Amino acid sequence: MKTKEKNLYSLIAIFLMIIICVWQITGMKKYSKPESVIAWDVKAYYGYLPAIFIEKDFKMQFPNVLDDRGSFRYFRETAPNGGRLFKTSMGMAIMYAPFFFIAHHYAEKMGYETHGFSTPYAFALMFSCVFYVLIGLIFLRRLLLKYFKDKIVAITLILIFLATNLHIYVYLEGPMSHGYSFALFCVFLYLIEKWQDKQSWGTTIFLGLLVGLISLVRPSNGIVVILFLLYNVTNLRDIRTRMLLFLKNYGKIIVMVVCVVLIWLPQLLYWKSVTGNWFYYSYGSDERFFFNNPQILPVLFGFRKGWLIYAPVMIFALIGVGMLWKTNKKYFYPLVLFLMINIYIVSSWWCWWYGGGFGMRALIESYAILAIPLATFLTWLAKQKLPIKIPLSIVVASITLLSAFHTIQYHYGAIHWDAMTKEAYFDSFGRVRASEQFNSLLVYPDYQSAREGKKEKIN
């Protein structure tokens, strides 16, 4: 059993990363312009709270006023029966809720406007992401320390956080869903192992609630249940053993499913009340998955948003996946299957680049899972002899610095949010800010063709 004193490096790493984000958020003061925080997707996630608790009208019959940017405060969709509703499910609203109520109380006491869209609410949303990611990192650290040395865990957490697009989605685009989903995945992984060791009622209930919340925040992330179903399955015989474990604990499995349904129940009641249907696809027919035309190569390697272009440090995590076969086989099959299905689903969405943003943001939550193979690779590297370790370490350090530098480039505009090309990428290579010719090298997506499932010419 490792002592706390021997695990200080990973604790310090988490502390420093959170301090960096707090410093960045308070320094930028983005929350002083609430319309820049409660914008785009966040409007749909967040709108449930002011509509229900301030306007007292979840059917949104109230007038929709403009914010300071000149756009409507509420993104309201219209169902076939004329009902007004939010496009997104309410998982994010549930996670925002404690911070929303604190902000509302503060706004009332301090004389701010209490319509839900003033500075205290924006401030609360920004810091809610920091809070949840902190919780996620703490649980991820506890999981990783079961298998890896403290220094390896510290480096892994730093790489996951600072050398990927997760960092941007905590301090700059915090209220977007990805940091929250990452945190939920971290806790979920930890509880899977805890349930394997002891199938207690408490862990069972928390697992069910987590699966419900993970899928309510982002329904496609429900496939994370694969990790629970196949955990510790290393061969065909283990499938039978796993099934027997579930049958032995069938009562707990039923309770777990009931907990998932309970989390979804408010959403189902909302859809029924507003649309007349218990289940309702609120994105409409022009926003869908094209499972017969997944854009896997652009998602992974395209210069517009390619995952391994803008977070190349994840290459080492993928190498580590193969290493799990020998070092930690109980994670190998569930992780491989999850990655394959998840990348396929992410690549099949009509807008495979996921609109504006930095890198392949739809894969950020997967970093929680990829932390295990990344730490596996780093452990292997640390054990190599100097003739191998030194050149490989230089490669790893160089790619890590490139990954982190991409974050700086995006912050200062040298990486565009949705129109990057190979030419634009190499024009910005090594630059903090965009060149004079940068904008002429961009190619904006054809959103209409994408909605129709037509292939674009990908750079």
C-alpha positions in Angstrom: 0.0 0.0 0.0 1.5 3.3 -1.1 1.7 6.0 1.5 0.3 9.5 1.0 3.8 11.0 1.2 4.9 8.9 -1.8 1.9 10.1 -3.9 2.5 13.8 -3.6 3.6 14.4 -7.2 0.2 13.5 -8.6 -1.5 15.6 -6.0 0.7 18.6 -6.8 0.1 18.1 -10.5 -3.7 18.3 -10.0 -3.3 21.3 -7.7 -1.2 23.2 -10.2 -3.4 22.5 -13.1 -6.5 23.7 -11.3 -4.6 26.9 -10.1 -3.6 27.5 -13.8 -7.2 27.3 -14.9 -8.5 29.5 -12.1 -5.8 32.1 -12.9 -6.7 32.0 -16.6 -10.4 32.4 -16.0 -10.1 35.2 -13.5 -7.5 36.9 -15.7 -9.5 36.7 -18.9 -12.8 37.7 -17.2 -14.8 36.2 -20.0 -17.7 36.0 -17.5 -17.9 39.8 -17.5 -19.6 39.4 -20.9 -22.2 36.7 -20.1 -23.3 36.5 -23.7 -19.9 35.1 -24.7 -20.2 32.4 -22.0 -23.9 31.5 -22.4 -23.7 31.1 -26.1 -24.2 28.5 -28.8 -24.6 25.0 -27.4 -24.5 26.3 -23.8 -27.7 28.2 -24.4 -29.5 24.9 -25.1 -27.9 23.1 -22.2 -28.5 25.9 -19.7 -31.9 27.2 -20.9 -33.8 24.7 -18.8 -32.8 26.4 -15.6 -33.9 30.0 -16.1 -37.0 28.8 -18.0 -38.1 26.6 -15.2 -36.9 28.4 -12.1 -37.0 32.0 -13.1 -39.6 32.3 -15.9 -41.6 29.5 -14.3 -42.6 28.2 -17.7 -40.8 25.1 -19.1 -43.0 25.3 -22.2 -41.4 28.7 -23.0 -44.5 30.7 -23.9 -42.7 33.9 -22.6 -41.1 36.4 -25.0 -37.6 35.5 -26.1 -35.5 38.7 -25.7 -32.1 39.4 -27.3 -28.8 39.3 -25.5 -26.0 41.9 -25.9 -24.8 40.1 -29.0 -28.1 40.6 -30.7 -29.2 36.9 -30.6 -32.0 35.3 -28.7 -31.3 34.2 -25.2 -33.1 30.9 -25.6 -32.6 28.4 -28.4 -36.2 27.2 -28.9 -37.1 24.5 -31.3 -40.7 23.8 -32.4 -42.2 20.3 -32.2 -44.8 19.1 -34.8 -47.6 19.9 -32.3 -46.4 23.5 -31.9 -44.7 22.9 -28.5 -41.5 24.8 -27.8 -38.6 22.9 -26.4 -34.8 22.7 -26.1 -32.9 20.8 -28.7 -30.5 19.2 -26.2 -31.3 16.8 -23.3 -31.2 18.2 -19.7 -28.1 16.4 -18.4 -26.0 19.5 -18.4 -28.7 21.6 -16.7 -28.6 19.1 -13.9 -24.9 19.5 -13.5 -25.1 23.3 -13.7 -28.0 23.4 -11.2 -26.1 23.8 -7.9 -24.0 26.6 -9.3 -27.0 28.2 -10.9 -28.9 28.4 -7.6 -25.8 29.9 -5.8 -25.5 32.5 -8.6 -29.2 33.3 -8.4 -29.0 33.9 -4.7 -25.9 36.0 -5.1 -27.4 38.0 -7.9 -30.5 38.8 -5.7 -28.3 39.9 -2.8 -25.8 42.0 -4.8 -28.3 43.8 -7.1 -27.5 42.1 -10.4 -30.2 41.3 -12.9 -31.8 38.0 -11.9 -33.0 36.9 -15.3 -30.4 34.1 -15.4 -28.1 35.7 -18.0 -26.1 38.3 -16.0 -22.5 38.1 -14.8 -23.0 36.0 -11.6 -24.6 33.2 -13.7 -21.8 33.3 -16.3 -19.2 33.2 -13.5 -20.9 30.2 -11.9 -21.0 28.3 -15.2 -17.3 28.9 -15.8 -16.2 27.7 -12.4 -18.7 24.7 -12.4 -16.5 23.1 -15.1 -13.3 23.6 -13.0 -15.1 22.0 -10.0 -16.2 18.9 -11.9 -12.9 18.4 -13.7 -11.2 18.6 -10.3 -13.4 15.9 -9.0 -12.7 13.8 -12.1 -9.0 14.2 -11.8 -9.0 13.2 -8.2 -10.9 9.9 -9.0 -8.7 9.3 -12.1 -5.6 9.7 -9.9 -6.9 7.2 -7.4 -7.6 4.7 -10.1 -4.2 5.1 -11.8 -2.3 4.8 -8.5 -3.5 1.2 -8.3 -1.4 0.3 -11.3 1.3 3.0 -11.7 3.9 4.9 -9.8 3.1 8.3 -8.6 5.5 10.2 -10.9 4.0 8.3 -13.9 0.5 9.2 -12.7 1.5 12.9 -12.3 2.9 13.0 -15.9 -0.1 11.2 -17.3 -2.5 13.7 -15.7 -0.5 16.6 -16.9 -0.4 15.3 -20.5 -4.1 14.5 -20.5 -5.0 18.0 -19.2 -2.4 20.4 -20.6 -1.4 18.6 -23.8 -4.8 18.0 -25.3 -7.9 20.1 -26.0 -9.3 19.3 -22.6 -7.5 22.4 -21.2 -9.3 24.7 -23.6 -12.7 23.1 -22.6 -12.0 24.0 -19.0 -10.7 27.5 -18.9 -12.0 29.0 -22.2 -15.0 27.0 -23.3 -15.7 25.6 -19.9 -19.6 25.4 -19.9 -19.5 23.1 -23.0 -20.3 19.5 -22.1 -16.9 17.9 -22.7 -15.1 18.7 -19.4 -18.2 17.5 -17.5 -18.4 14.3 -19.4 -14.7 13.7 -18.9 -15.2 14.0 -15.1 -18.2 11.6 -15.2 -16.1 9.1 -17.1 -13.3 9.3 -14.5 -15.7 8.6 -11.6 -17.4 5.8 -13.6 -14.1 4.0 -14.3 -13.2 4.2 -10.6 -16.6 2.8 -9.5 -16.3 -0.1 -12.0 -13.3 -1.4 -10.2 -14.8 -0.7 -6.8 -17.9 -2.7 -7.8 -15.8 -5.5 -9.1 -14.1 -5.8 -5.7 -17.3 -5.6 -3.8 -20.8 -5.4 -5.2 -22.2 -3.1 -2.5 -25.6 -1.4 -2.8 -24.0 2.1 -2.6 -21.6 1.5 -5.5 -24.4 -0.1 -7.5 -26.7 2.9 -7.0 -23.9 5.4 -7.9 -23.0 3.4 -11.0 -26.6 3.4 -12.2 -27.0 7.2 -11.5 -23.7 7.9 -13.3 -24.7 5.9 -16.4 -28.0 7.8 -16.5 -26.3 11.1 -16.2 -23.5 10.3 -18.7 -26.1 9.4 -21.3 -28.4 12.3 -20.4 -25.6 14.8 -20.9 -24.6 13.2 -24.2 -26.8 10.2 -25.3 -24.1 8.7 -27.5 -21.8 8.4 -24.5 -24.1 5.8 -23.2 -21.8 3.2 -24.9 -19.5 3.7 -21.9 -21.5 0.9 -20.3 -19.3 -1.4 -22.5 -16.5 -0.9 -20.0 -18.7 -2.1 -17.2 -20.1 -5.1 -19.1 -16.7 -6.4 -20.4 -14.4 -5.3 -17.5 -12.0 -8.1 -16.7 -13.0 -10.1 -19.7 -9.8 -11.5 -21.3 -11.1 -14.6 -23.1 -14.3 -16.4 -24.0 -14.4 -18.1 -20.6 -14.4 -14.8 -18.8 -17.6 -13.8 -20.6 -19.3 -16.7 -18.9 -17.7 -15.7 -15.5 -18.9 -12.1 -16.0 -22.4 -13.2 -16.8 -22.5 -15.4 -13.7 -21.4 -12.4 -11.6 -24.3 -10.3 -13.1 -26.8 -13.2 -12.5 -25.6 -13.6 -8.9 -26.2 -9.9 -8.4 -29.3 -9.7 -10.6 -31.1 -7.6 -7.9 -28.4 -5.0 -8.0 -28.3 -5.0 -11.8 -32.1 -4.3 -11.8 -31.6 -1.5 -9.3 -28.8 -0.1 -11.5 -31.2 0.0 -14.5 -33.9 1.6 -12.3 -31.4 4.3 -11.4 -30.7 5.0 -15.0 -34.4 5.3 -15.7 -34.9 7.7 -12.7 -32.2 10.0 -14.0 -34.0 10.0 -17.4 -37.5 10.4 -16.0 -37.6 14.2 -15.9 -36.5 14.3 -19.5 -39.2 11.8 -20.6 -41.8 13.8 -18.7 -40.6 17.0 -20.3 -40.8 15.5 -23.8 -44.3 14.1 -23.1 -45.6 17.4 -21.7 -44.2 19.5 -24.5 -44.4 17.3 -27.6 -46.9 14.6 -26.6 -44.4 11.9 -27.0 -42.3 10.1 -24.3 -39.4 9.9 -26.7 -38.6 12.7 -29.0 -35.7 13.3 -31.4 -35.3 17.0 -31.0 -32.5 17.6 -33.6 -34.8 17.2 -36.6 -34.3 15.3 -39.8 -31.5 17.4 -41.1 -29.2 16.6 -38.2 -28.5 12.9 -38.0 -25.9 10.1 -38.1 -24.8 8.7 -41.4 -23.6 5.3 -40.3 -23.1 4.3 -43.9 -20.6 7.1 -44.4 -18.4 7.6 -41.4 -15.6 10.2 -41.8 -13.1 8.2 -39.8 -9.9 9.5 -41.5 -10.8 13.2 -41.3 -11.8 12.7 -37.7 -8.5 11.2 -36.9 -6.1 12.9 -39.3 -7.8 15.7 -41.1 -6.4 19.2 -40.8 -9.8 20.8 -40.1 -10.2 19.0 -36.7 -8.2 15.8 -36.8 -7.8 14.3 -33.3 -4.2 13.1 -33.8 -3.3 16.3 -35.6 -4.3 18.7 -32.8 -3.7 16.3 -29.8 -0.8 14.2 -31.2 0.2 13.2 -27.6 -2.7 10.8 -27.8 -0.6 8.7 -30.3 1.2 7.4 -27.2 -2.0 6.4 -25.6 -3.0 4.4 -28.7 0.4 2.7 -28.6 -0.3 1.9 -24.9 -3.5 0.2 -25.8 -1.6 -2.5 -27.5 0.7 -2.8 -24.5 -2.4 -3.5 -22.3 -2.5 -7.0 -23.8 0.5 -8.0 -21.7 0.4 -5.5 -18.8 -3.3 -5.1 -17.9 -5.4 -7.4 -20.1 -8.6 -6.9 -18.1 -8.9 -3.4 -19.8 -7.7 -4.5 -23.2 -10.9 -5.8 -24.8 -13.4 -3.4 -23.3 -11.2 -0.4 -24.1 -10.5 -1.5 -27.7 -14.2 -2.2 -28.3 -15.2 1.1 -26.8 -12.7 3.1 -28.8 -13.8 1.4 -32.1 -17.5 2.0 -31.5 -17.0 5.5 -30.2 -14.8 6.6 -33.0 -17.3 5.1 -35.5 -20.3 6.9 -33.9 -18.4 10.2 -33.6 -17.3 10.0 -37.2 -20.9 9.2 -38.4 -22.4 12.5 -37.1 -23.5 14.7 -40.0 -21.2 17.5 -38.7 -18.2 15.3 -38.1 -16.0 18.3 -37.1 -18.7 19.3 -34.5 -19.0 22.9 -35.5 -16.7 25.6 -34.0 -14.1 24.6 -31.4 -10.6 23.3 -30.9 -9.7 19.8 -32.2 -11.9 16.8 -32.1 -13.9 17.8 -29.0 -16.3 14.9 -29.2 -13.4 12.6 -28.1 -12.4 14.6 -25.0 -14.3 12.4 -22.5 -12.4 9.4 -23.9 -9.2 10.8 -22.4 -10.3 9.5 -19.0 -10.2 5.9 -20.4 -7.1 6.6 -22.5 -5.2 7.7 -19.4 -4.6 4.0 -18.5 -2.8 3.1 -21.8 -1.0 6.4 -21.8 0.4 5.6 -18.3 1.2 2.1 -19.6 3.3 3.6 -22.4 5.1 6.0 -20.1 5.9 3.1 -17.7 7.3 1.1 -20.5 9.4 4.1 -21.7 10.8 4.6 -18.2 12.0 1.0 -18.0 14.0 1.2 -21.3 17.8 1.3 -21.5 19.4 4.7 -22.3 20.0 4.1 -26.0 16.3 3.6 -26.5 15.0 5.8 -23.7 16.8 9.0 -24.6 15.8 9.3 -28.3 12.2 8.1 -27.6 11.9 10.6 -24.7 13.0 13.4 -27.0 10.3 12.4 -29.5 7.7 12.2 -26.7 8.7 15.5 -25.3 8.7 17.2 -28.7 5.2 15.9 -29.5 4.0 16.8 -26.1 5.2 20.4 -26.5 3.6 20.5 -29.9 0.3 19.4 -28.4 0.5 22.0 -25.7 1.5 24.7 -28.2 -1.6 24.0 -30.3 -3.7 25.2 -27.3 -1.7 28.5 -27.3 -2.2 28.8 -31.1 -6.0 28.3 -30.8 -6.2 30.8 -28.0 -4.5 33.5 -30.1 -6.2 32.6 -33.4 -3.4 30.8 -35.3 -5.7 27.7 -35.4 -9.2 28.4 -36.7 -12.3 27.0 -35.1 -13.7 25.2 -38.1 -12.0 26.1 -41.4 -8.4 24.8 -41.0 -6.6 23.3 -44.0 -3.2 21.7 -44.4 -1.9 25.0 -45.9 -3.2 27.0 -43.0 -1.8 24.6 -40.5 1.7 24.7 -41.9 1.5 28.5 -42.3 0.8 28.7 -38.6 3.3 26.1 -37.6 5.6 27.6 -34.9 3.6 30.8 -34.8 1.6 32.0 -31.8 -0.5 34.4 -33.9 -1.9 34.1 -37.4 0.0 35.5 -40.3 -1.4 38.0 -42.7 -2.2 35.4 -45.3 -3.7 32.9 -42.8 -7.3 33.8 -43.6 -6.8 33.3 -47.3 -5.8 29.7 -46.7 -8.9 28.7 -44.8 -11.7 26.7 -46.4 -15.0 26.9 -44.6 -17.2 23.8 -44.3 -20.2 23.3 -46.5 -22.8 22.7 -43.8 -25.6 22.1 -46.1 -23.8 19.3 -48.0 -22.9 17.7 -44.7 -26.5 17.7 -43.6 -27.3 15.7 -46.8 -24.5 13.2 -46.1 -22.4 14.3 -49.0 -18.7 13.9 -48.9 -16.6 17.1 -48.9 -13.1 17.5 -50.4 -11.0 17.0 -47.2 -7.6 18.6 -46.8 
